[in-house]
Amino acid sequence: MNVFTKRISETLGLPEHRVDNTLQLLDEGCTIPFICRYRKERTGGLDEVQIAKISEIAQQLGETAKRKETIIKTISAQGKLTPELEMRIKDCWTPTELEDIYLPYKPKRKTRAQAARERGLEPLAMIITLGRETDPEQGARRFVKGEVKSTEEAIKGAQDIIAENISEDERSRRIVRSAFKRQAVITAKVVKSKAETDEAAKYSDYFDFSEPLNRCSSHRLLAMRRGEADGILKVSISADDDECTGKLERLHVHGYGKCSKLMTQAVDDAYKRLLRPSIETEFATLSKEQADNEAIKVFATNLRQLLLAAPLGQKRTMGIDPGFRTGCKVVCLDAQGNLLHHEAIFPDFCRQGGKQQGENAAERIKYMARQYDIEAIAIGNGTASRETESFIKSLCLNRANTQDDGTQANDVQVFVVSEDGASVYSASKEGRDEFPDKDATVRGAVSIARRLMDPLAELVKIAPKSIGVGQYQHDVDQAKLKHALDMAIESCVNSVGVNLNTASKHLLTYVSGLGPTLAQNIVDYRAANGPFGSRAQLKKVPRLGPSAFEQCAGFLRIPGAKNPLDNTAVHPESYKIVEHMADDCHCTVAQLVNDKGKRQQIDLKCYVTKTVGMPTLTDIMQELEKPGRDPRGVAKEFSFDNRIHAIEDLQIGMILPGIVTNITNFGAFVDIGVHQDGLVHISQMADKYISDPMQVVSLHQHVSVRVIEVDNKRRRISLSMKGV
């Protein structure tokens, strides 16, 4: 059994055997998506969140174990390690408590107390602490020698030693820590010299701000810390000084003599100079860490929703990157997302466009739609988006008028697509590698079109921080953020599955068990040998060994494969089970997939073994019912209110359609078509109390909102969903 199993089991309230099996699988190099999907019998059906938590806690405990080894070695080297102390350290698993134990032995820069010890004043400090002298000044005279020039200097040095001892005392630290935990207040003040600057304006809410730390939301705390980093704000965390010093005095000061008076002074110094700053730093770090975790969680959830947005699918698509000055960049893609054509057009709303050019632009759009049999149009939601949308819709494009044979066809669908990150992709190495001879504007338009066709496949090429969801993403712990976002992407990619013959290197990178090197090897093998005919062919890819094959195979799809199971989430290790079912039904695997009646004859209990249980068998049957299904649904068209084009068009009370563009823990931002997202504060999201905006909305959800306030000067729009 893993050394951490029992502790993790107690922390998460999970059976020990489930935790231990999960830790074993993680140690074997299995990914979280693989464990969650294909090892349910061993984990008892733990979900990805639970498995990730087990992994996280195991990592934290591992780091604590390494820290304990370092501490024991350090104290041992000092010759101060007793069996009792060693046992205390080994039994301690709380990082804060561990550091408290270590603090008296921790090597540190030269302090006032150390300087006093070097001058031989430690015995005097002990005399004062124990209250053995009725006249400590008399006792201090024995220490006036060498560098110590007076009794006052001797007593002051002794008090420095006492103050340091008090500050390093575990009981003292617990007292102050407890006070901070119960009553700490975070305060922000503006730096006077910066109060009137333009940079300070965005922090005006925090110029004179105070709030109990345990009630301070993550977005407010991160805002204050950003203001502090920008040199605009001074931020502090404090508790009741009188309460803290009072409790410390009761702990360390005894009697009423002169020694007691000196001890009281030392306690006050210990608290103000050493303890309070130390605990304030501790709580500043802890609160920032908690705020980071909350912000990262929001970001990861938003990213997950964005990645799992409904795709249009493999349809011939026109992508338009709108613009006023330089016109609109137009691209035409085939159903696989390959670039067929690109050009710039100048509708009459463009600065370079007049009536004649506007007519030419209309004719060019009609020609391209007809020439490339366009089924859908994706328009970026940036500058000139509304104007471009109106222009395109005014053309009344339908596929009937793109054909010469008079056949009926559906209207060309028009979608407004988020541009966030498209410019990043257009200027990136990935974009240049894919289209080395094309302008950045062309790459951006391609990204917009592809994002409509398959948001997941396109967005994995863009750094998550550039996608435009989340809050204060540049202020949080960047390593933690990257880890959380990578996990979110990995989870999404594997939950959807990946077409092995069309997936890019970027998409394949996130498939369980692959990574950048194997992803590139798959792409190279595909280019050299043509499309994969089976999953088994993956074993021929250079450096893709049995372990990698086990981890990745179930998440890769091959539409049209000879074996229909190759286009399902059924893992190759389970193919024999399905073949056994087909034999028992006297049919082929393909017939079993296509015949619901035959599948209904199957008694799953007959196929249970020591390693294969009902969870796996149930998953197999679900896949046979809907092979190759995409869990994301289908993209839906959306239209803004035609009356509204700019913030100046808004009136209080208007009810408007909108799209949720970002979700924070204080509300949701909604695009209503005026190039400035409005905020639906959490208090305006529902008629009942809600603690989390995600209880009500999801990213890219189509919503109806009411305008309740418009601040033209600050370009702020307040919206409500109550009663709408």
N, C-alpha and C positions, 0 to 999 in steps of 0.2 A: 504493500500500500504506500502511496505517495506520502511523504512526511507532512504535506500541507492539507491532506484530504480532510481530516477531522475538523481542522480550524475553518476551512472553506465551507464545509458542510454545515457547521454551526452558524456561520455568518449568513449564509443564504437560505438556511432552512431546507436543505435538500438532502436526500438519503446519501449516505457515505459511498455506497457502491456506484451510484450514478456519477458522483463527483470524481471518484477514483478512475472509473472507466474513461471519463471525459479527459482527465489529465493524461492518462496513458495514450489516448488517441492524439492529443496535442503534442505529446513528447515524440510520437512516431512521425510527426510532420504533417498530420492531417489538417486541412483547412477547416475553418468554422462552417462554411456552407456545405462541405462534404460530410462532416460529422452530423450536422443537423438533418441533411437529406437522406444519407445512406447508412447511418449507424444508429438508427432510432432504438434498436433492440438493446444496444449497449448503454445508451444514455437515458433510456426510459422516456424518450421523446422530448428531450430538452430542446427549447427553441434557440435561435441564434443569439438573442439577448442574454439568455442564461449561460450559454456556452462562452460567450465573450466575457461575461462577468467572472466566470470561473478562471478564465485565462488571465484576466486583469488582476484579480486578487492573488493568483499564484505568482505572477510576476512581481507584485508588490512585496509579497512575503519572501520571495527569493532575494530581492534587493535588501530587505530588512535583515535577512540571514547573513548576507555578505557584510553588511554594516556591523553586525554584532561580532563577526570574526575580526574585522579591523579594530574595533574597540577593545576587544579582549587582548589582541596582540599589542596594542599601544599601551594599555595599562600594565600588562605583563612586563613589557620592556622597561617600565618605570619602577618595577619591583613592588607595585602596590596592589597586585591582584590577589585577593583572598578567595578561598573556596566559596564563601558566602556571596561575595560580590560576583564571582563568575557565574554562580547559579542564578542570581538575580538577573544578570544580563541574558543568560540563555533562556530564561522563562519569560522574558519581556518581548512582546510583539507589537507594542504601540510605539511608533517612531518618536513621538513627543516625549513619552516617559523614558525611552531609551536614551535620548539626548540629555535629559535631566540627570540620569544616573552618571552619564559620561562627563558632564560639564566640569566637575571639579578636577578631573584628570586630563581634560582636553588641552593640548598645547595651544598657547595663545600668544599674541603680541605682548610685549612688556607693558604691564599695567602698573598703576600706582601701588597696588597691593604687593605685586612682585618686587617692586623697587623697595618697599618698606621691609619685606622679608629679607632681602639682600642686606639691608642695614641692621638686621638682627632684631627686629621689632615684633616678631611673632609671639614670643613669650609675654610681652606686654599686652598684646591683643587678647591672649588667653586669660590673663589676669583680669582685664576689664570685663571680658565676656562672662567670667565666672563670678565677678563681683567680690573678689578676695581682698581688695584693698579699700579701706575706708577713705583713704586719701590717695587716689591714683596719681596725682601730680607728684607726691612724695615718691611713690613707686617708680614713676617715669624717670626720675633723676638718674637711676642706675643705668639707663639706656642712652644718656647724653654722652656720646663718645663717637669718634670717627666722623662720619658724615652727618650724624645727628647733632645739631648745634644747640638745641634747647628742649625743655620739657614739652613745650607746646608742639614742637616739630615731632617729638617722639609720640605724643598722644595722637596727633593728626595722622601719622603713619599707621599707628595701631588701629585707628578707626577705619582707615582705608582697607586694611586687612579684614576687619570685622564686616565692613560693608560688602566686600567681595564674597566672603564666606556666606553671608545672609543671602546674597543674590544667587549663589550657586546651590543653596539648600533646597532640596526637593519640596519640602513642606511650604517654604516661602513661595516658590514658583507656582505651586498648586493653588495657594491662597489668591495670588494676583490673577492667575489664569481663570480661576473660578469667577472672580469679580468681573473680568472682561467678558467672559462667556455670558453672564447674566445681564450686564448693564452697559456694555461698550457702546459708545456713540461715535459715529463717523461724522467729521466736520470738514467742510470745504470753505475756504475763504479766497477771494480773488487777490492776486498780487496787485497792489495799488497802482504800480507803474504801468500795468498792462490792461487795466480796467476799461479804458476808452479805446483800445485798439480794435481793428476789424476782426482780428483773429479771436479776440475774447468774446465776441458777440454770441457765438454758438454755445458758449458755456454760461450764459447769463443766469440760467436757472440755478447755478451752483455758486454764485458770487458770495452768498451768505447762507449756506445750507448746513443743516444738522438733522441727523436721524439715527435712531437705534440701529446698530449694525445688523442685528438679526432680522430687521425688517427692510433693510436696504436691498432693493431688487438688483439683479445682476447688471441690467443695462445702465442703471444710475451709477453703480459702483464703477463700472468700466468707463463710463463717461467722465467721472471725476478723475480716475487714474489717467485717462488720456489727457485731460486738462492739466494735470500735474506734470505729465511728461512733456507737454507743450510749453511749460513754464507759465501758464495762466493762473493755475490754482495751487493753493497750499492745502494738503489733505492730511488730516490726523485722525487717530483713533484713541479714545481715552475712556477711562472708567472713573469711579468716585475715588479720588486720591485720599480723602480723609478715612474712608472705610478701609482701604487697602493698608495704609500706614497704621491704623488702629489695630487691625488684626495681626499685622507683623510685629507690632510692639508687644501685644499680648503673648505672642509666641516666643519672642527673644529677650524681652526686657523683664527683669525680676527685681523686686525691691524698690527702694526709694532713695538710695544713696547717690553719691557722685558718679560711681560707675554706671548706675542706671541711667543717669542723665546723659553720660557719654554714649551709652548704648542706644538711647533714643535718637540722638543725633546721627549715629551710624546707620540706624534703621531708615531714617528719613533720607539720608544720602544714598543708601543702597536702593531704595525704591525709586527716587527721582533720577539718579544718574545711571543705574544699571538695570534694575528690574523692569521698571515701566517702559523704557525704550525697547528692551529685549522682547517683552510680551507684546508690545504694540507692533513691532516688526513681525512677530510670529502671527498675530491676528491679521495684519495687513497681507501677509503671504497667504494665509489660510483663506481669507475672504476673497482675495483675488483668484485663488485656485478654484474656489467654489463658483465664483462668477464665470470664470473661464469654462468650467465644466458645463455650466448651464447654457452658456452661449454656444459652445461647441455642440451640445445636444440639439439645440434649436437649429443650428446650421446643418447638422447631419440629417435631421428629420426633413428639413426643407429640401436639401439636396436629393434625398431619397425620393421625395414626392416629385421633384423635377425630373429625375432620371426615369421614373416610372410613368411619366406622362404618356397619355395615349398617342401612339404613332399613327400617321396616315397610312403607312405601309408602302409597298413597292408600287408607286404610281409615278407616271411621268410628270415632273414638277418644274414649274417656273419659279425661280427665286428672284426677288427684287429688293435691292438695298436702296431705299429712297433717299432723295436729296434735293435741295433747292438750287444751290449754286452750281454743282457739278452734274446735275441731272440724276437719273435713276439708273443704277447698274443692274442689268437683267441677265440672268443665266437660264439655260434650259438643260435639264438633266433627264436621263433615261430612268427607267424604273429601278435600276440598280444604283442610282446616284452618280453615274458617270457624266461628266460635262460634255454636252453636245455642241453648245453655242453660247456666245456671250456678246453683249454690246451695251452701249449707253443710249438712253432715250431722254428726250427733253419735253415732257408734257408742258402745257401752257402755264402751269404754276411755277415752273423753274425760272430762274433769273435769265437764263439764256434762251428760254423757250418763249415763243410768241404763238400767235394763232396758227401760223403755218407749221411751225415745229411741233405744236401740240397735235395737229392733225397727222403729221408724219409719225409721231410717237404712237398714236392710236392705231395707225395702219401697221406699224412694225409689231406691236403687241399681237394684233389679229393674225398677222402673217406667221409669227413664231408659234402662236398657239395652234395654228393650222398645220404648219410645217412639221412640228415635233409632237403633234397630237397630245397636247398638254391636258392633263386631267385635274390639276390643282395648282394654285398660285400661292406662294408664301411671301408675305410682305413684312419687312423688318419694322419694329415698332418705334424706331428712332425719329429723327427729324424728318418732317414731311410725310410721315406714315399715314395720317388721316387723309391728306390730300391725294396721296398715291392710291389709297384704298378706294376713295370716291371715284378717282379717274378710272381705275380698273373695273369697278362695278358698273360704271356708266357705259362700258363697252358691251355689257350683256353677253359675255362670252359663253357659248355652250359648244359642246363637242359636235353637235349637228352641223353648225356652220363652219366647222373645221374640215368637214368631209365633203367630197364631191358626189357621192352616190345617193345623197338625200336621206340616209338612214338616221333614225332618231338616236339621240344620245343625251346623257345627263349634262346639266350645267357644269361649267368649270368651277370647282369650289375655290373660294378665296379665304385665306387665313392670315391673321396678323400674328407674327411670331416674335418672341423676345430676341433682341439683338445682343443681350448681355453675353460677352465673351467672344462674339463673332470677330470683332476687330482684333482681339488677342490672338485668335487662331490665324487670322489673315496675315499677321506679322510674325507668327511663330515659325520655328524650324520645321515643325510638322506640316504646316501649310505650304512653306516653300518647297519642301521635299515632294509633296503631292502635286503641286502646280508650279514647278520652277520657272516656267516661262510666262506666268500670268501675273497681272497686277494684283496688289493687295485687295483692291476693291472687288475684283472678280472672286477672289478666295472668300471674302466676306459674304458675298451674295450666295455662293455655293453653300457655305456653312448655314445660312438662313434657310435655304431650301431643304438641305439634308436634315436640319433640326426638326422640320415638320414631318419628314418621311420617317425618321427614327431618332427621337431625341436622345435616347441612351447611347446609340452608336456614335453620334456626333459630339455629345457633351463630354465623353470620356477623353476627347482630344484636348480639352481645355482645362487649365488649372482651376480647381473648384472655387478658389477665392475670387476668380474673375467672372464667375457666373452671375453674381449679383443677388444672391440670397444670403441670409444670415445677418448678424449684428456684431459690430466691433470685431470682425474677423482678423483684422490686422493687430489687434491689441491683446489677443489671447495667446497662450502658449502655443507656438507654431508647430512644435514636434507633436504635441497632443492633437492639435487640429488636423494635421496631415494624417496621423494614424486613424483618427475617427472618420475622416472623409474617405480615405482609402478603403476602410472597412465598409462604409456605406456603399461605395461604388462596387466593390467586390460582391457584396450581398445582392445588389440590384442586378448586376450582370448575370450572376449565377441563378437568380430566381427566375429571370426571363429566359435564359438559355441563349446560345450564340450559334448562328449559321456558320459552320466551319468553312464553307466555300466562298462566303462573301465578307466575312468579318475582317476589319482592319487589324493591323498590329496593335493599335491602341486598345481596341475592344478585347482582343485575345489576351492581352497582358493581364487583365483582371479576372480571367477565367481561373477557377480553382486549380492550383498546382502548376500553372504555367510561368508567368512573369515575362519580362521584356525579351530575354534571350530565346526562350522556347517559342514565344509568340512570333518573333522574327523568323525563326527556323521553319515554323509552319507556313508562313507567308512565302518564304523562299522555296520551300518544297512544292507548294501549290503552284507557284509561278513556273517551276521547272517541269512538273509532272502532270499538271492539269488538276481539275477538281477532284476532291476526295470522293471515292465511291463507297467507303465504309469507315466506321470508327476504327476498325482493326488496322487500317492503313496508317493511322497515326503512329503506330509502333515503328514505322520506317523513317519517321522524321528524326534527323540527327539529334542526339542527346536527350530524346524523349523516352526515358526508361520506364520500367514497370510501375514504379511509384507515381511518377507524374501522370502516366496513363490512367491509373486507378483514380487519381484525384480529379482529372479534367474530363474524362470521357463522357460521364453522365450529363455534363452541362453543354456539350457540343452537339449540334443538330446537323443532319444531312438530309434536306428535303429531296424526295425522289430516290433515296437509296434503295438498293435491292432488298435489304432487310429493313422493313418498316420500323423496327425498334430503334434504328439509328437516327430516326427523327423524333424520338421521344425522350423523356427524362428517365426511362428505364436504364439502369446501369448495365453495361456488358456482363458484369458478374452475375446478373439475374436473368440473362437471356435463356439459360437452360431451363429456368423455372417456367418461363412463358412457352418455350418449346414443349415442355412436359404437359402444360395445360392444353396446348393445341393438339398434341397427340391424343390426349384423353378425350378431346372433343372431335377426334377424327377429321382434323382439318389442318391447313397450314397456318402459320403465324399471321400472314396477311389476311386470311379469311377470318381469323379470330378477331383481328382488329376491326374488320368491316362488318362483323355480324354480332349485333347486340344480343340476339337470342342465344347464341353459343356462349357468350360471356356470362349470361345469366345462369347457365347450367353449372358454372364452376363453383365448387365448394372449397373456399379458401383454406379451411381447416385441414384439408388433405395435403396441403403443400407446406405446412409448418414444420420446420426442422429446428435443430439446436441453435443454428445461427440465423435463420430466417423466420421472423415472427409475423404476426398480423399487421403491424405497422407497415412493413415493407410490402407485403402482399396487397394491402389496401392501396398504397401508393401506385403499385404496378397497375392495378385495375383502373384507377383513375386516369392514368396515362393512356391505357388502351382505349378508353372511352373517347378521349379528345387528344389524339396524337399531334404533337407539334403545335399545340395551342399557345397563343400569346396571352399572358394574363393581364395585359395593360388596357384592353378595350380599344376603341377607335376614336380618333380625333374628331372634334365637333367644331363646326363653324360658329363664329361669334361676330356680332356687329355692335359698335358703339352707337350712342344716340346721335342722330344726324344733326341735331340742333347745336351740339357742343363740339367746338374745335380748340378753344383756348380757355385758360383759367378765367378770363374776363367774361366769358359766356355763362359762367355758373351763377345760379341764383339760389338763395337759401330756400330749402324745401323741395328742390328738384329731386325726383327719383330717377336714377340712372342705372343702366347696366354697366358692369365692370368685371375685371379679371383680377384675382388675387395674385400679386406679383412677389410678395415677400411676407413672411410671418415671423414676428418676434414674440417675446414673452409678454409684451405690453399691448399687443394688437396686431392688426394686419394692414398692409399697404395694398391699395387697390388702384389699378389703372382704369380711369374713366374716359380716356381719350383726349386729354389736354396736355400731354407731355409733362405732367407733374402728378405723381401718384398721390392719392389722398390717404389719410390714416383713419382707419376704424379702430378707435381705442377699445381695449378689452371691455370697458364699461358700456360700450355702445354696440356690442356684438350680439347680445341676446336679451330677452326680457327677464331672464333669470340669471342668477350669479353663475359665472364660470371662472375657473382658475387658470385655464389654459386655452388660448385662442384656437388651438388645434382640435378642441372639442367641437368647434363650430365650422371652421373652414379648413380647406386644404389648398395647397399651392396650385395655381392656374384654374381654380374653381371659378365658374361663372356665377356672379352674385348680383343682387339688386341692392343699391345703397341710396341713402338720402343725404343731401348736402346740408350740413348744420352750421358750418362756419367756413369763410373764405378770407384768408389774409393775403391780399395781393402783394403787399410790400415784402413779406417774408416768403412768399410763394408756398404757403401752407394751406392745405385743404382738409377740413375735418368732416368725416362721414359717419353715418350711423346705419346699422342694419336692423335696429329695433322697429318692429311693427311694419317692416317693408315686405 
